[in-house]
Amino acid sequence: MEVSLYKNIDDKIMCTACLRYCRLSDGQTGYCGVRTNVNGHLNLSVYNMPYSFNIDPIEKKPVLHMYPGADILSFGTTGCNFGCLYCQNYDMSQRRKADGVYYTPEDVVNLAMEYNTDGIAYTYNEPTIFMEYARDIGLIARRHGLINIFVTNGYETDESMKMASEFLDAMTVDFKGNGNKYFYNKYISVPSAEGIFNTIKNAVNYGIHTEITDLIIPDIGDSLDDARKMLEKIMNIAGPYIPVSFLRYHPDYKLNIPETPLNTLIAHHDLAVSMGFKYVYLGNVHEVNYENTYCPVCHSLLISRRGFYSRVTGLDSNGRCKNCGYITGIKLLRNKKLIKG
């Protein structure tokens, strides 16, 4: 399928989906393995070809401040613009060729509706590499009242973020190793994380609900100095109310470092709180006090969580704290229907 995020430059084309900006001669495929120059036009080989589907709670993305308890149809394709040596979905993401089952955009939306889900998450691999397919699905999904969520590494270009703004309701932007440049270069095959901050800025400016995750890898990606630098930039862009989750790493694929110690994660949590962030969480752990949402004003329990499941306890239907009336901005479900607005 010919797609649109590219420019012709002399006898090559430049893909503008992600910040790699791959320049491709005729017949050449980009780093992601799914975007190819075919006679001067860019072809997306995974258009209509998802590799994996699942129905997840929205908390698994994680999206913690939009429609807690919502059921989400999650899917991804083969290919990725990152080369993470610890990827848990490497069977999909590190396949540099199209593979999967045939599903048109209409088919994906129909599947989401058939299972009575509340939305669609583009996840498992990096959705930016199939942005045009996601856009076509997302526009149909919106017409049927479904929300659209990206779980992304944040390596989008301005061009791809403009397209994303046409259909996205939420983004979880996933940092790795506190955004350390050496870590990104050695363990992800990316020059640096700097472009990710521009993606956050674009998402905020487009009104896309944005949450941050940061995968903490022991010894090689757990520096609190790096975390502070990353958090300062996020604070300057998005302010103190953006949800931030520090995630436990588990060994997988080509990286055998032991999992992240809980005290390392707690140190990151405490740093973010000390810097003024109001909603800070730990992920891939089962420590209730670090999963719950509390009112930033009166500290009442608003949402209790265990694993990926949540229970709204302290919010009214308008997302206000029942105790003090603080407007949290958290959107809620009502009778398994999305409360829009």
Buried (B, 14 or more C-beta within 10 A) or exposed (E): BEBBBBEEEEEBBBBBBBBBEBBBEEEBBBBBBBBBBBEEBBBBBBBBBBBBBEBBBBBBBBBBBBBBBBBBBBBBBBBBBBBBBBBBBBBBBBBBEBBBEEBBBEBBBBBBBEEEBBBBBBBBBBBBBBBBBBBBBBBBBBEEEBBBBBBBBBBBBEBBBEBBBEBBBBBBBBBBBBBBBEBBEEBBBBEBBEBBBBBBBBBBEBEBBBBBBBBBBBEBBBBBEBBBBBBEBBBEBBEBEBBBBBBBBBBBBEBEBEEBEBEBBBBBBEBBEEBEBBBBBBBBBEEEEBBBBBBBBBEBBBBBBEEBEBEBEBBEEEBBBBBEEBEBEBBBBEEEEBEEE
